[in-house]
């Protein structure tokens, strides 16, 4: 397996070098980085831009008291002053193009920070999206696009019927776990995924340029586009890489609105967040072997364990015939935050010395703390009891749990842990470990080729779990209200008055 992985990586390196030497289209984002001038008027802030490069202001934006751009202006008489204004909110969605940017791995905290700096001001305030657990692209976007269920969390899993590990690079390159891609107008070919981690800056510019070619075809009103290189920039550069992404999309949105005179609407969303913390890879095979387990590729004996690895992520999955025993030894590792596994008709959650059960009855959940409080829900439960939203048996409505854990250390933990083993994928593992943010797991060759992982994702905690969505059409959700990715279809239909998901073109371009 390791030799295959290394061979694959070397091929990718050669392809990347050839691509870089061949160059790509220059300047995919053409809107000025900074205004020529900014003037505080009695009605709000006006910024003036030179979009033609002649040194004269020809385009103007006007912000309301909240800082959102509500009007744009043009110099139509060569006076370097606005002579024609367009009220953006007066332009109906009907007939306007709707561009949906899906940026991989950008959390709501980064978006909020940049908005406070005065960026992304064509958009209404963002709303929180809570990702799946594990917080992974395919799982979240499958929910968002009502797509066919994923085969597994990633494209590699242990098949109990075949008694072997199934999947890998070939299946990944053929989008086997990405049925949601069929709803996109743009998604780069799968070869761009590994290149995005080897040469993320180049890949990002390449994707932006290729996306412009798709946009220029003008063959549809709704254009959904996914950018994998944003994940590479976050993984390699952390916060700096994510800021680069948002700055570029801010400029691109400004350009699209400016050139169309406001007749382009833009929605931007992400699939999950990122830890924004450099991590160290955990060798779970070595750790388990040192503690009396037998890492294998085929389960045969009681203490056999299959360590299932693919991407570099902050969770780890295992196949075993002794789920409680494996969980007990995993939570002893300093890099493991908690472990979860199916236990009859419930899901068990363990930390070192702590244990709880997640139980479901219809659309209601119950959290039973057996020893300690591994999810830290006791204060929330007390408030829910006081509000009388928990019944006599300890169950409360799924949405009640969601609303009260939206900003918790583990957002929406009950539903996310339950779905991790019940219906979210065809082949769930036996045990999932959520790792602490300074630790990661995955195939050794990937961590060898990218020795410094500045940030990644996958765990149950807030930073990995919280994505965002915002739009120039209007508020996606009321202030303080969040949603899951699976909630998006009716939300987007209400926002746009169009069917969701949008029409796509199939696999990557």
Steps between C-alpha positions, in 0.01 A plus 500: 500500500776746596692435176183560298434825683857624451491410131173687461640808671811501281282491189301794632819693570610455140161612373509804728844600381389473138188702570688777678765523231224522241345798672134596517279788416614813684282720714175305542380766748506842334322732741728754675633386836452845653287805424648823371319687775245458777270780614266505797181670386193597699329179386793261538838398362571537126802335338635589156682249275697513177390188311654597165854578615506860375545650846148648512211383716225343289319271744360573848350305788277639772453335841210536743539545875562128549792511255329298226529624143149589390567719192757506222576794275657563161666798337320513164615851404876494566471717810678260743183518710186284515244610245287186507400294805365145529312389815608137545208389717255629239626249242284184522654154508279394211703535182826567685781248491564329831858394568557256787861487620580193712831554677651195666596522865428860599335546838266774611757654737725603210208648307381698803851635562534622142159664504603695808796624294262633234521211251219293340261795526287416197367209705238502769635376838603134493314217670651198670484159337574200718678229307469124538717284725758434386509852356584401144427646156325205341272443798400865536445569129310177452258640758495845341424371149263215590742260335537122521638384833880469525659155510701601807646803678778500243549281199674222700313267736500149643248275326382233745354281227823497303708510820739747344577870459319641198558819302793734457655743257337355188152529649580851620612607153173366360289698753356179645415672829389830344158468342441867590739599219220435250330819624792727419570713196869502598719261690862443396606157384603269784871539417469854635425368849850370584659784303309742722699374798833489320471840328196670657574854377537392140196272525283779637588735215441218253156421641396864497606531137322181399187610684495825302494297179193313626336826604569658163293234323189668643297183448310497830355724768630297796873427509619289795878472524717306747866590560723229646812719501360701789549185710862482391564863591352447845690177560836637391473863612233498771330832569712687245385263226135535595522878505648489150200298386243738646680808369499353149131409511418840643670665202344256254152568641564876471601452136199285412261750653678798341508353148139380511367823657373298790329231293712225651411362843763310696474247780813369670510199731740244643485134591673506840748700701871449577695470822746777396753316717810313386462130571714194558410170334412214733623154399204300629636172366811535713307625802250215493767240439691626802184455708430140408290538186573348159469749211388297196324536167256214576317442829548146634588511872340679799768772530540559128451857382490653152629857497322671209697800366484729200519881533677695774215577740423555868306180549585133465286197412539133577344162436498252788292228663563652844366854486499578876847354542644700214333823612638453850859483378456781243388755761824434690696658213587866570383601153152347526224724630220244496395176336155391384350172380163329448387313810180315424227756431705789634831672435761489775730800553813468711777714640761385746298407810174628350219337305157595367236365265313673218155353446232584244124462508334625181622859454606532866837439666609411851846544648572260786815578699618165639829623648602863487377718212715441190306748282472767770121525464397508867452882520300500177282213620423684825378800302297278269335340801419843639348595165304172502623390158624167637231242572474268798714239328780748427427543127482835321424599143793485259468869413500596867836328543630666184400851601646469850831350386563723197791678671595216735851348500346211309230653276189286444676195647210259545369500144848508351624206707182305432512555124869405491389137553138508383425567135747774409726256311466148365803366687546665839803394705484327836674773698567868428753702699471879501851640543623806683581789268879462520480139373400339172480160336532372146719317250869535584605586144274805494643635824849424366438705186337784693711503818341813644125478536409856602131414536252224428155377607271210578453505879186571702609835644384850409776618264487192275125472517376851424471609137322808364260620234427856385341661198459831319132411448401541863551346844516122464378458859387737774774636730627243749331210323705215358430202277639168392605437143202267461273797578626698200269382218181666631700797633655565158170451320345759728789742450518473120147392403667237282534122526790364702741345425598684182555325169853361466720346238631185663857418592797733529616706205 
